[in-house]
Amino acid sequence: MKRTFTLLALLWLSSTAFSQTRLGFKGGFTLANMRGTASQNGDMDTENGDPIAGFHLGMILDQPAGRNFHIRPELLIVTKGSSFDVDPSVNSKLKFKPYYVEVPVNFVWYKTYPRSGASIFLGGGPAISVGIGGKAEVEGMKTDVFNEGLLKRFDLGLGMIFGVDLPNGLTFNFSTNTGLLNQYDEPRMGNPYNLKMYHSNFNLSIGYLLQ
């Protein structure tokens, strides 16, 4: 009998937790950049590109997973990329503007204030990104950005997020994602300067969680 009541209590707690799961939508402004590194004669050189403005748009799932702890995965379409000087004397630039499907999985500390009903959250976690399209451009010529000698399609990053959920369902947050994998797709002729490239993103978002 005791085991039966224990099982019933666990099932009730589990169903209560899942009943608090909320689905939502978000979108907003993205500031993307890339960092390049190369080496020659043993010397390492690092260059940050010029950031480009873009957007992100997608869905949120908010799942309570304990006291003051939530799991908050997202499914987003995100602009990434950067531009690099090719010949500063004539303002010539190589521009990357790829689009990715990105799945950040955020593990957040979550605190609700009963008097206002508002909640704050802070955390982070891994983010998987898969390229779906975009262009590389130099001197007015454009090509698919996911080509040999340009960018790879798959990236794994580490993100952070901070935000506020309001009782009316509105949610506001700031998030970052720093790529961990080299995105330079080496050409068949080789990579004599050991060039590597990495993404980074800063996002300002507004969204709505269904009640």
Wavefront OBJ file of the C-alpha trace (Angstrom):
o trace
v 0.000 0.000 0.000
v 2.806 2.396 0.911
v 4.476 1.753 -2.451
v 1.172 2.410 -4.210
v 0.755 5.831 -2.555
v 4.405 6.665 -3.294
v 3.886 5.825 -6.964
v 0.670 7.862 -7.086
v 2.446 10.839 -5.517
v 5.288 10.629 -8.057
v 2.841 10.383 -10.966
v 0.929 13.394 -9.655
v 4.084 15.449 -9.273
v 5.188 14.452 -12.766
v 1.847 15.338 -14.335
v 1.795 18.643 -12.447
v 5.243 19.540 -13.738
v 4.344 18.727 -17.333
v 1.060 20.602 -17.035
v 3.155 23.705 -16.313
v 5.049 23.338 -19.595
v 4.570 26.419 -21.736
v 5.080 26.874 -25.458
v 5.974 30.276 -26.820
v 7.353 32.295 -29.688
v 10.187 34.796 -29.866
v 12.019 37.000 -32.299
v 14.224 40.019 -32.403
v 17.510 41.660 -33.296
v 20.772 39.764 -33.791
v 24.270 41.230 -33.957
v 26.578 38.625 -35.492
v 30.330 38.503 -35.888
v 33.156 36.121 -36.738
v 36.703 35.731 -35.479
v 39.474 34.477 -37.722
v 42.852 33.076 -36.734
v 45.830 32.222 -38.954
v 49.469 31.348 -38.426
v 52.595 32.016 -40.488
v 56.146 31.087 -39.536
v 54.912 30.113 -36.092
v 53.237 33.470 -35.425
v 49.504 33.437 -34.671
v 47.349 36.326 -35.888
v 43.737 36.935 -34.828
v 41.266 39.227 -36.582
v 37.712 40.092 -35.602
v 35.441 40.969 -38.490
v 32.961 43.810 -38.623
v 29.609 42.815 -37.074
v 26.473 42.586 -39.184
v 22.871 43.155 -38.113
v 20.299 40.442 -38.606
v 17.369 38.716 -36.962
v 16.245 35.572 -35.159
v 12.787 34.028 -35.071
v 11.374 30.842 -33.607
v 9.796 28.894 -30.768
v 10.415 28.466 -27.027
v 9.558 25.592 -24.680
v 9.658 26.336 -20.959
v 9.681 23.244 -18.720
v 9.858 23.447 -14.904
v 12.334 20.859 -13.628
v 12.484 21.532 -9.912
v 12.402 24.372 -7.458
v 13.829 27.507 -9.107
v 15.064 25.451 -12.049
v 13.730 25.318 -15.619
v 14.861 23.764 -18.899
v 14.250 26.155 -21.785
v 15.048 24.833 -25.266
v 14.457 26.935 -28.378
v 14.156 26.336 -32.117
v 15.308 29.375 -34.082
v 16.246 30.658 -37.502
v 19.256 32.933 -36.956
v 21.345 35.289 -39.085
v 25.091 34.871 -38.590
v 28.223 36.090 -40.347
v 30.585 39.049 -40.565
v 32.599 41.107 -43.031
v 36.382 41.274 -43.369
v 38.590 43.841 -45.103
v 40.187 42.525 -48.294
v 41.733 45.798 -49.475
v 41.111 48.705 -47.010
v 42.513 51.235 -49.509
v 39.521 50.715 -51.803
v 37.038 49.650 -49.106
v 36.850 46.109 -50.495
v 35.259 43.590 -48.137
v 34.501 39.888 -48.022
v 31.021 39.492 -46.513
v 29.490 36.345 -45.048
v 25.744 36.242 -44.364
v 24.648 32.669 -43.616
v 21.353 31.552 -42.074
v 21.166 28.724 -39.559
v 18.574 26.638 -37.806
v 19.737 26.816 -34.208
v 18.668 24.768 -31.182
v 19.884 26.292 -27.893
v 19.097 24.234 -24.779
v 19.197 26.558 -21.772
v 19.316 25.338 -18.178
v 18.171 28.302 -16.117
v 17.748 29.429 -12.558
v 14.180 30.722 -12.419
v 12.705 32.979 -9.715
v 9.070 34.153 -9.540
v 8.038 37.119 -7.391
v 4.501 36.438 -6.053
v 3.483 40.077 -5.539
v 4.066 41.084 -9.168
v 3.814 37.671 -10.822
v 6.951 38.480 -12.841
v 9.853 36.038 -13.091
v 13.534 36.427 -13.870
v 15.779 33.717 -15.280
v 19.497 33.301 -15.852
v 21.456 30.418 -17.302
v 22.883 28.892 -20.417
v 23.776 25.708 -22.214
v 24.809 24.160 -25.521
v 23.513 25.246 -28.921
v 23.516 23.188 -32.118
v 23.402 25.069 -35.448
v 22.865 23.775 -38.992
v 23.311 26.056 -42.007
v 20.339 26.344 -44.379
v 21.461 29.019 -46.824
v 23.091 32.385 -47.345
v 25.637 34.185 -49.490
v 29.273 35.194 -49.478
v 30.046 38.398 -51.393
v 33.178 40.171 -52.551
v 33.474 42.941 -55.184
v 29.791 42.548 -56.054
v 30.122 38.822 -56.799
v 27.985 36.441 -54.744
v 28.087 32.691 -54.164
v 26.609 30.109 -51.802
v 28.277 30.655 -48.439
v 28.385 26.912 -47.735
v 30.989 26.032 -50.327
v 34.497 24.625 -50.325
v 36.857 27.344 -49.161
v 34.092 29.220 -47.345
v 31.940 27.983 -44.427
v 30.831 24.654 -42.986
v 27.174 23.937 -42.263
v 27.432 22.493 -38.731
v 28.384 24.339 -35.570
v 28.281 23.659 -31.851
v 28.220 26.604 -29.472
v 27.857 27.589 -25.865
v 25.242 30.171 -24.932
v 24.087 32.334 -22.051
v 20.667 33.883 -21.468
v 19.104 36.407 -19.090
v 15.491 37.472 -19.194
v 12.165 38.406 -17.642
v 8.782 36.685 -17.976
v 5.715 38.838 -17.253
v 2.406 37.423 -15.933
v 0.600 38.426 -19.151
v 2.823 36.027 -21.139
v 5.296 38.541 -22.560
v 8.948 37.567 -22.247
v 12.079 39.652 -22.842
v 15.638 38.345 -22.926
v 19.230 38.928 -23.909
v 21.288 35.953 -25.077
v 24.680 35.125 -26.539
v 26.086 32.183 -28.457
v 29.802 31.579 -28.960
v 30.773 28.993 -31.573
v 33.228 26.325 -30.481
v 33.975 24.664 -33.831
v 36.125 25.947 -36.686
v 33.785 27.021 -39.504
v 36.351 27.350 -42.298
v 35.774 24.676 -44.935
v 39.296 23.946 -46.146
v 39.767 23.765 -49.942
v 41.270 20.663 -51.531
v 44.491 22.606 -52.250
v 45.076 22.780 -48.492
v 45.214 25.392 -45.752
v 48.855 26.560 -45.530
v 48.128 29.344 -43.023
v 45.960 27.124 -40.778
v 43.040 29.541 -41.130
v 40.170 29.006 -38.666
v 36.901 30.928 -38.229
v 34.411 31.054 -35.366
v 30.908 32.513 -35.007
v 29.497 34.664 -32.201
v 26.009 36.135 -31.765
v 24.271 38.627 -29.483
v 20.458 38.565 -29.454
v 17.819 40.927 -28.048
v 14.424 39.203 -28.025
v 10.771 39.742 -27.307
v 8.344 36.842 -27.162
v 5.113 35.462 -25.857
v 4.477 32.352 -23.745
v 1.053 30.785 -24.182
v -0.859 30.650 -20.896
l 1 2 3 4 5 6 7 8 9 10 11 12 13 14 15 16 17 18 19 20 21 22 23 24 25 26 27 28 29 30 31 32 33 34 35 36 37 38 39 40 41 42 43 44 45 46 47 48 49 50 51 52 53 54 55 56 57 58 59 60 61 62 63 64 65 66 67 68 69 70 71 72 73 74 75 76 77 78 79 80 81 82 83 84 85 86 87 88 89 90 91 92 93 94 95 96 97 98 99 100 101 102 103 104 105 106 107 108 109 110 111 112 113 114 115 116 117 118 119 120 121 122 123 124 125 126 127 128 129 130 131 132 133 134 135 136 137 138 139 140 141 142 143 144 145 146 147 148 149 150 151 152 153 154 155 156 157 158 159 160 161 162 163 164 165 166 167 168 169 170 171 172 173 174 175 176 177 178 179 180 181 182 183 184 185 186 187 188 189 190 191 192 193 194 195 196 197 198 199 200 201 202 203 204 205 206 207 208 209 210 211
